[in-house]
Amino acid sequence: MSVRALHHWDALGVVSPSLRTGGGYRAYLPAEVARLRRVLILRELGVPLGEIPALLIADGDTRRAELERRRKELGEKIHQLQNLAEDVGRLLAANTSGVLLSASEQVDVFGDEWDPSWSVAARVRWGDTA
């Protein structure tokens, strides 16, 4: 974490140090470091910084419900990324073998906006370099 982020979080009341060194540096106790870790996880989950202090002090049911909602979103994102990885794998296999994808496979990989005639037009225009 950057010092600037720590200063910002302190100003917002997200995490504040309980100690200062003789030189004026912030010092964090183990409980504050644990809170920093929870904040970092919540930020990674997409929780807006302004919502985090209330979430950290919320009752267990509220916090649990929010974490379950975020875990569900994370699972959906993982599923999307796994599908994307499979699509890339198919593209790599097609690229390696030189076998073009069928029109329906192209739409599956590139999405509904894809027009399979584009690949035909590219082959006509650029040959095997397309």
C-alpha positions as CSV (number, residue, x, y, z in Angstrom):
1,M,0.0,0.0,0.0
2,S,1.1,3.5,-0.7
3,V,1.5,6.1,2.1
4,R,-0.8,8.3,0.1
5,A,-3.5,5.6,0.2
6,L,-3.1,5.2,3.9
7,H,-3.4,9.0,4.4
8,H,-6.5,9.0,2.3
9,W,-8.1,6.1,4.2
10,D,-7.2,7.8,7.5
11,A,-8.9,11.0,6.3
12,L,-12.1,9.0,5.3
13,G,-12.1,7.1,8.6
14,V,-11.6,3.8,6.9
15,V,-8.4,2.9,8.9
16,S,-6.7,5.1,11.3
17,P,-3.4,4.4,13.2
18,S,-3.6,4.5,16.9
19,L,0.1,5.4,17.4
20,R,2.6,7.8,16.0
21,T,6.3,7.4,16.3
22,G,8.6,10.1,17.7
23,G,9.3,11.1,14.1
24,G,5.6,11.5,13.3
25,Y,5.2,8.3,11.3
26,R,2.0,6.3,11.6
27,A,2.2,3.0,13.5
28,Y,-0.5,0.4,13.1
29,L,-1.3,-2.2,15.8
30,P,-2.1,-5.8,14.8
31,A,-5.8,-5.2,14.9
32,E,-5.4,-2.2,12.5
33,V,-3.3,-4.3,10.2
34,A,-6.1,-6.9,10.2
35,R,-8.6,-4.2,9.4
36,L,-6.4,-3.0,6.5
37,R,-6.4,-6.5,5.1
38,R,-10.2,-6.7,5.3
39,V,-10.4,-3.3,3.5
40,L,-8.1,-4.5,0.8
41,I,-10.2,-7.6,0.2
42,L,-13.4,-5.6,0.1
43,R,-11.8,-3.2,-2.4
44,E,-10.7,-6.2,-4.5
45,L,-14.4,-7.3,-4.4
46,G,-15.4,-4.0,-5.8
47,V,-16.9,-2.5,-2.6
48,P,-16.7,1.3,-2.9
49,L,-14.4,2.8,-0.4
50,G,-17.1,5.0,1.0
51,E,-19.2,2.0,1.9
52,I,-16.4,0.0,3.6
53,P,-16.4,1.7,7.1
54,A,-20.2,1.0,7.6
55,L,-19.8,-2.5,6.3
56,L,-16.9,-3.2,8.7
57,I,-19.0,-2.1,11.7
58,A,-22.3,-3.6,10.5
59,D,-24.0,-6.4,12.3
60,G,-22.9,-9.9,11.3
61,D,-26.0,-10.6,9.2
62,T,-25.6,-7.5,7.1
63,R,-21.9,-8.1,6.6
64,R,-22.5,-11.8,5.8
65,A,-25.3,-10.9,3.2
66,E,-23.0,-8.5,1.5
67,L,-20.1,-10.9,1.4
68,E,-22.4,-13.7,0.0
69,R,-23.6,-11.3,-2.7
70,R,-20.0,-10.4,-3.6
71,R,-19.0,-14.1,-3.6
72,K,-21.9,-14.8,-6.0
73,E,-20.7,-12.0,-8.3
74,L,-17.2,-13.4,-8.1
75,G,-18.4,-16.9,-9.0
76,E,-20.1,-15.4,-12.0
77,K,-17.0,-13.6,-13.1
78,I,-14.9,-16.7,-12.6
79,H,-17.4,-18.6,-14.9
80,Q,-17.1,-15.9,-17.5
81,L,-13.3,-16.0,-17.4
82,Q,-13.3,-19.8,-17.7
83,N,-15.5,-19.6,-20.8
84,L,-13.2,-16.9,-22.2
85,A,-10.2,-19.1,-21.5
86,E,-11.9,-22.0,-23.3
87,D,-12.6,-19.7,-26.3
88,V,-9.0,-18.6,-26.4
89,G,-8.0,-22.3,-26.3
90,R,-10.1,-23.0,-29.3
91,L,-8.7,-20.1,-31.1
92,L,-5.1,-21.2,-30.3
93,A,-5.9,-24.8,-31.4
94,A,-7.4,-23.4,-34.7
95,N,-4.4,-21.2,-35.2
96,T,-1.9,-24.0,-34.6
97,S,-3.6,-26.5,-36.8
98,G,-4.6,-23.9,-39.5
99,V,-8.2,-25.1,-39.3
100,L,-10.7,-22.2,-39.4
101,L,-13.6,-22.1,-37.0
102,S,-17.0,-22.9,-38.4
103,A,-19.4,-20.0,-38.8
104,S,-21.3,-21.0,-35.6
105,E,-18.0,-21.5,-33.7
106,Q,-17.0,-18.0,-34.8
107,V,-20.2,-16.5,-33.4
108,D,-19.7,-18.5,-30.1
109,V,-16.2,-17.2,-29.7
110,F,-16.6,-13.6,-30.9
111,G,-20.2,-13.0,-29.9
112,D,-23.5,-12.3,-31.6
113,E,-22.2,-9.2,-33.2
114,W,-19.7,-11.2,-35.3
115,D,-20.4,-11.7,-38.9
116,P,-18.8,-14.9,-40.2
117,S,-18.6,-13.4,-43.7
118,W,-15.8,-11.1,-42.4
119,S,-13.4,-14.0,-42.2
120,V,-14.2,-15.1,-45.7
121,A,-13.7,-11.5,-46.9
122,A,-10.4,-11.4,-45.0
123,R,-9.1,-14.6,-46.7
124,V,-10.1,-13.3,-50.1
125,R,-8.3,-10.0,-49.5
126,W,-5.2,-11.1,-47.6
127,G,-4.9,-14.9,-48.3
128,D,-3.2,-17.1,-45.7
129,T,-1.9,-14.1,-43.8
130,A,-5.4,-13.2,-42.6
